[in-house]
Amino acid sequence: MQVPVLNMQGSQVGTFTIDEQTLGGSVNYALLKQAYVRYHANLRQGSSRTKNRHEVEGTTKKMYKQKGTGNARHGDKKVPQFKGGGHAHAKKRTREDFRLDMPKKMRRKANRNALLAKLIDNEVKVIDNLSMDKPKTTAFVDFLAAIKVDKTALVALHQTQEAARLAARNVESIELCKAESLNAFQILNNKFLVIGKAELEAWLNGPSSQIGKEAKSAPLGAATAGEAVKAPKALKAPKADKPAKAAKPAKPAVKKEAK
């Protein structure tokens, strides 16, 4: 697949070749649905709480005597059927109760397949050099108009492209993310994907490219980080030998006088 490469003025300056088979070959809708639901569920804060009858503040005095009034039997007023009482089924779940998980290989396949879906619909804008001299929002809006991005867009930037990030953060229809952490939820949640050529190539050839057994046996990035942590231990200098203790002087022998 040949993807056109544009400059900041919207003119095509080349093409970028992407092998569709490395992205899944065809769109796997079931996998994308599972990944989208997973990413969406994991965004839940899980902080909603309601009080049960034991947590509502108020008196526990019995409303009226048990018998003789003709009314139903009641204790205090904090039961669910009274106004101001507690909830019958109070919300107590935390964010961990909503979290879903997928195997690493499935997540990476879904992320790459989401990119394929956008490429098929011509909704990926590859820029030869996505950088700006000054963080001007008006300049970034003109750039979006030049590349014909008129709806929501996900702009993937490298950490060195700080001026472009500052220029785009005030645009309402723009979502920003790090180029190395693209995922299916962000890609599918926006109409367009705007990314630099170098950043896209690095993402395609980086850890996201490991969708087989090597994702666990020899992961890119993670193995290097692990070695970097273990390295200082091997470089520690051996402990110096403690100086030998000086021998105590022998006590002179004293002969006992015969009685």
C-alpha positions as CSV (number, residue, x, y, z in Angstrom):
1,M,0.0,0.0,0.0
2,Q,1.3,3.4,-1.0
3,V,0.5,6.2,1.4
4,P,1.1,9.8,0.2
5,V,3.5,11.9,2.3
6,L,2.5,15.5,2.7
7,N,4.4,18.6,3.8
8,M,3.2,21.2,6.2
9,Q,1.6,23.2,3.2
10,G,-0.5,20.2,2.1
11,S,1.5,19.3,-1.0
12,Q,2.5,15.7,-1.7
13,V,6.2,15.2,-1.6
14,G,6.5,11.5,-1.8
15,T,5.0,8.1,-0.8
16,F,5.4,5.7,2.1
17,T,5.1,2.0,1.5
18,I,3.3,-0.1,4.1
19,D,2.8,-3.9,3.9
20,E,-0.9,-4.6,4.6
21,Q,-0.1,-8.1,5.8
22,T,2.0,-6.7,8.7
23,L,-1.2,-4.9,9.8
24,G,-3.4,-8.0,9.6
25,G,-4.2,-8.1,5.9
26,S,-7.9,-7.3,6.4
27,V,-9.9,-5.5,9.0
28,N,-10.8,-7.8,11.9
29,Y,-14.0,-6.2,13.3
30,A,-14.4,-8.6,16.2
31,L,-10.9,-7.9,17.4
32,L,-11.3,-4.2,17.1
33,K,-14.5,-4.3,19.0
34,Q,-12.9,-6.3,21.9
35,A,-9.9,-3.9,22.1
36,Y,-12.1,-0.8,21.9
37,V,-14.3,-2.0,24.8
38,R,-11.2,-3.0,26.8
39,Y,-9.5,0.4,26.4
40,H,-12.8,2.2,27.1
41,A,-13.6,0.2,30.3
42,N,-10.1,0.8,31.6
43,L,-10.6,4.5,31.5
44,R,-13.4,4.3,34.1
45,Q,-12.4,6.0,37.4
46,G,-14.7,3.8,39.4
47,S,-15.2,6.3,42.1
48,S,-19.0,6.6,42.3
49,R,-20.3,5.8,45.8
50,T,-23.7,5.7,47.4
51,K,-24.5,5.2,51.1
52,N,-26.4,2.2,52.5
53,R,-28.7,2.5,55.5
54,H,-25.8,2.0,58.0
55,E,-23.8,4.9,56.5
56,V,-26.6,7.6,56.4
57,E,-26.2,10.1,59.1
58,G,-29.1,10.4,61.5
59,T,-30.8,9.0,64.6
60,T,-31.4,5.3,65.1
61,K,-34.4,5.9,67.4
62,K,-37.4,3.8,66.6
63,M,-40.1,5.9,64.8
64,Y,-43.0,4.8,67.0
65,K,-43.9,1.9,69.2
66,Q,-44.1,-1.6,67.6
67,K,-47.7,-2.3,68.3
68,G,-51.0,-0.4,68.8
69,T,-50.7,2.3,66.2
70,G,-52.2,0.5,63.2
71,N,-49.2,1.3,61.1
72,A,-46.6,-1.0,59.7
73,R,-43.7,-2.0,61.9
74,H,-40.7,0.3,61.4
75,G,-37.4,0.9,63.1
76,D,-35.4,4.0,62.2
77,K,-36.0,6.3,59.2
78,K,-32.8,5.4,57.4
79,V,-34.2,2.5,55.5
80,P,-34.4,2.7,51.6
81,Q,-38.2,3.2,51.4
82,F,-38.0,6.6,53.3
83,K,-36.9,9.9,51.8
84,G,-33.3,10.6,52.9
85,G,-32.7,6.9,53.7
86,G,-29.8,4.8,52.3
87,H,-29.7,3.0,49.0
88,A,-30.9,-0.6,48.9
89,H,-28.1,-1.6,46.5
90,A,-25.3,0.9,47.3
91,K,-22.5,1.4,44.8
92,K,-19.3,0.1,46.3
93,R,-17.2,-1.1,43.3
94,T,-13.8,0.3,42.6
95,R,-11.9,0.9,39.3
96,E,-10.4,-2.6,39.5
97,D,-13.8,-4.1,39.2
98,F,-14.3,-2.6,35.8
99,R,-10.9,-3.3,34.3
100,L,-10.6,-5.8,31.4
101,D,-7.5,-7.4,30.0
102,M,-6.3,-8.8,26.7
103,P,-3.1,-10.7,25.9
104,K,-0.2,-8.5,24.7
105,K,-0.2,-10.0,21.2
106,M,-3.9,-9.4,20.8
107,R,-3.6,-5.8,21.9
108,R,-0.8,-5.2,19.4
109,K,-2.7,-6.9,16.6
110,A,-5.7,-4.7,17.3
111,N,-3.6,-1.5,17.4
112,R,-2.1,-2.3,14.0
113,N,-5.4,-3.5,12.5
114,A,-7.0,-0.1,13.6
115,L,-4.3,1.6,11.6
116,L,-5.1,-0.6,8.6
117,A,-8.8,0.4,8.9
118,K,-7.8,4.1,8.8
119,L,-5.5,3.6,5.8
120,I,-8.2,1.8,3.8
121,D,-10.5,4.8,4.4
122,N,-7.7,7.3,3.4
123,E,-7.9,8.9,6.9
124,V,-4.2,8.8,7.7
125,K,-2.2,12.0,7.0
126,V,1.5,11.3,7.0
127,I,3.7,14.4,7.2
128,D,7.3,14.5,6.1
129,N,8.4,16.7,9.0
130,L,5.7,17.6,11.6
131,S,7.5,20.4,13.4
132,M,6.9,24.1,14.1
133,D,9.3,26.9,14.9
134,K,6.9,28.7,17.3
135,P,3.8,27.4,19.2
136,K,1.2,29.3,17.3
137,T,-2.3,27.9,17.4
138,T,-3.4,29.9,14.3
139,A,-0.5,28.3,12.4
140,F,-1.5,24.9,13.4
141,V,-5.1,25.5,12.4
142,D,-3.9,26.6,9.0
143,F,-1.8,23.4,8.8
144,L,-4.9,21.3,9.4
145,A,-6.8,23.2,6.7
146,A,-3.9,22.6,4.3
147,I,-4.0,18.9,4.7
148,K,-7.8,18.8,4.6
149,V,-8.5,17.8,8.2
150,D,-11.9,19.2,8.9
151,K,-13.1,16.9,11.7
152,T,-11.7,15.3,14.8
153,A,-8.1,14.2,14.5
154,L,-5.6,12.3,16.6
155,V,-2.2,14.0,16.3
156,A,0.7,11.7,17.3
157,L,3.9,13.6,18.2
158,H,7.4,12.8,19.3
159,Q,8.5,14.2,22.7
160,T,10.9,16.6,20.9
161,Q,8.0,18.2,19.0
162,E,7.1,20.5,21.9
163,A,6.2,23.5,19.8
164,A,3.6,21.6,17.8
165,R,2.1,20.1,21.0
166,L,1.7,23.6,22.5
167,A,0.2,24.9,19.3
168,A,-2.4,22.0,19.0
169,R,-3.5,21.7,22.6
170,N,-6.0,24.6,22.4
171,V,-7.7,23.2,19.2
172,E,-11.0,21.7,20.3
173,S,-11.2,18.9,17.7
174,I,-7.6,17.7,18.3
175,E,-6.5,14.9,20.6
176,L,-2.8,14.6,21.3
177,C,-0.8,11.5,22.1
178,K,2.7,10.2,22.1
179,A,3.7,8.6,18.8
180,E,5.1,5.5,20.5
181,S,1.9,4.8,22.4
182,L,-0.7,4.7,19.7
183,N,-3.6,2.4,20.5
184,A,-6.8,1.2,18.8
185,F,-9.1,3.3,21.0
186,Q,-7.5,6.6,20.2
187,I,-7.2,5.8,16.5
188,L,-10.8,4.7,16.1
189,N,-12.2,7.5,18.4
190,N,-11.1,10.1,15.9
191,K,-11.8,10.7,12.2
192,F,-8.2,11.3,11.1
193,L,-4.8,10.3,12.2
194,V,-2.0,12.9,11.7
195,I,1.5,11.5,12.2
196,G,5.0,12.2,11.0
197,K,6.7,9.8,8.6
198,A,9.6,9.1,11.0
199,E,7.3,8.5,13.9
200,L,5.0,6.2,11.9
201,E,8.0,4.2,10.7
202,A,9.4,3.9,14.2
203,W,6.0,2.7,15.5
204,L,5.7,0.1,12.8
205,N,9.1,-1.3,13.5
206,G,9.1,-0.9,17.2
207,P,7.7,-3.1,20.0
208,S,4.2,-3.0,18.3
209,S,5.6,-5.1,15.5
210,Q,6.1,-8.1,17.8
211,I,2.8,-9.9,17.5
212,G,4.2,-13.4,17.8
213,K,6.0,-15.5,20.5
214,E,8.9,-13.1,20.5
215,A,6.7,-10.5,22.2
216,K,7.3,-12.4,25.4
217,S,10.5,-14.3,24.7
218,A,12.6,-11.4,23.4
219,P,10.5,-8.1,23.8
220,L,11.9,-4.9,22.3
221,G,12.5,-2.2,24.7
222,A,11.6,-4.2,27.8
223,A,14.7,-6.4,27.6
224,T,16.9,-3.4,27.2
225,A,15.3,-1.6,30.2
226,G,15.8,-4.8,32.3
227,E,19.4,-5.0,31.4
228,A,19.9,-1.3,32.2
229,V,18.5,-1.9,35.7
230,K,20.6,-5.0,36.3
231,A,23.8,-3.5,34.9
232,P,24.8,-1.4,37.9
233,K,24.8,-4.4,40.2
234,A,27.5,-6.1,38.1
235,L,29.6,-3.0,38.1
236,K,29.8,-2.6,41.8
237,A,33.4,-2.6,43.1
238,P,34.3,-5.6,45.3
239,K,34.5,-4.9,48.9
240,A,37.9,-4.1,50.2
241,D,39.4,-6.7,52.6
242,K,39.3,-5.6,56.2
243,P,42.7,-5.1,57.8
244,A,43.9,-7.9,59.9
245,K,43.6,-7.3,63.6
246,A,46.9,-6.8,65.4
247,A,47.9,-9.6,67.6
248,K,47.6,-8.9,71.3
249,P,51.0,-8.9,73.2
250,A,51.5,-12.0,75.2
251,K,51.3,-11.6,79.0
252,P,54.6,-12.4,80.7
253,A,54.6,-15.6,82.6
254,V,54.7,-15.2,86.4
255,K,56.1,-18.0,88.5
256,K,54.3,-18.8,91.7
257,E,56.5,-18.9,94.7
258,A,56.5,-22.1,96.6
259,K,54.9,-21.8,100.0
